[in-house]
Amino acid sequence: MISLRVTAAALLAASAPAAALAQESVLDQPVEKEGWPTELTRRPLTLAEGMFEITLPLGVGLGQERTGRPVFLAPAFYYGVSDALTVGVRHFQGLCLSGGPECPKVYGDVSLDSLWSAWRGASTDLAVGVALAASPVTDPLALSVEGRLVARLRGGPASLTVAPSLEVGVTHRDDALVRNEPLAFPLATTSFGFYQTVARNRELLRVPVTLAVQASPRLAVAAAASLDGPLDGFSDAYRIPVGAAAVLSPSRMWDVGVSFTFLDLLGPRRAGIDRADRRGAQAFVSYRM
């Protein structure tokens, strides 16, 4: 009898970690809207089938010379066509509310985006994204295409996400124009950050990396950095933005977050530019239904 009890206790102890892991991770299972995880680090990269997500980020510049400018609203709308395909419309600067030289156009950019799940395991998630972007959208309409790979590794309460992308200009490649480009650090189905401006519609490489930690079931914190720059003259023109965010999830359908970003904290020094002064903040809300 004692031997039987000892054996049963040993089996129970051995199965407890596996049961906890199975309950903790949903990446290897199809996720439905009703079972969408509250924890940010447990969510897949693509939305559940039939799920709609809207994210409203309000951004503001915090540089000493132009504190409070620009102020912009960059909404994103995504829909889960299936567990493996999410499509949507996104903005980088979007609607500028402050005017001034930071916002030469009231409506500066828009892009059509898609994300395809390529692999989903117990601790890994891999997706491929394709997007068509317009920036500026008028005078002239400058189009570009983007391909990106999103990979996430998860262990315990933490996740590490890397999302390298390559953008290729299609129209007005040699025109002197100002484009809005993403400065986006990946989380799960959303991102945080700011935006950046570039001259000319040429090839751009971005490699953002985000470390997120689930501090509690409803609170996640993240730190991120990215290596961004044009392929032409990359060694002289690259930027390394650095950011941090906190995301509170009151329920599985709501997220409220704040973020702070240095737009070019570790890039090459440029004459007359204080890299630490180029910074901005965002407050954002995400709702799913």
Buried (B, 14 or more C-beta within 10 A) or exposed (E): EEEEEEEEEEEEEEEEEEEEEEEBBBBEEEBEBEEBBBBBBBBBBBBBBEBBBBBBBBBBBBBEEBEEBBBBBBBBBBBBBBBBBBBBEBBBBBBBBBEEEBBBBEBBBBBEBBBBBBEBEBBEBBBBBEBBBBBBBEEEEBBBBBEBBBBBBBEEBBBBBBBBBBBBBBEBEEEEBBBBBBBBBBBBBBBBBBBBBBEBBBBBBBBBBBBBBBEEEBBBBBBBBBBBBBEEEBEEBBBBBBBBBBBBBEEBBEBBBBBBBBBBBEBEEEEEEEBEBBBBBBEBEBBBE
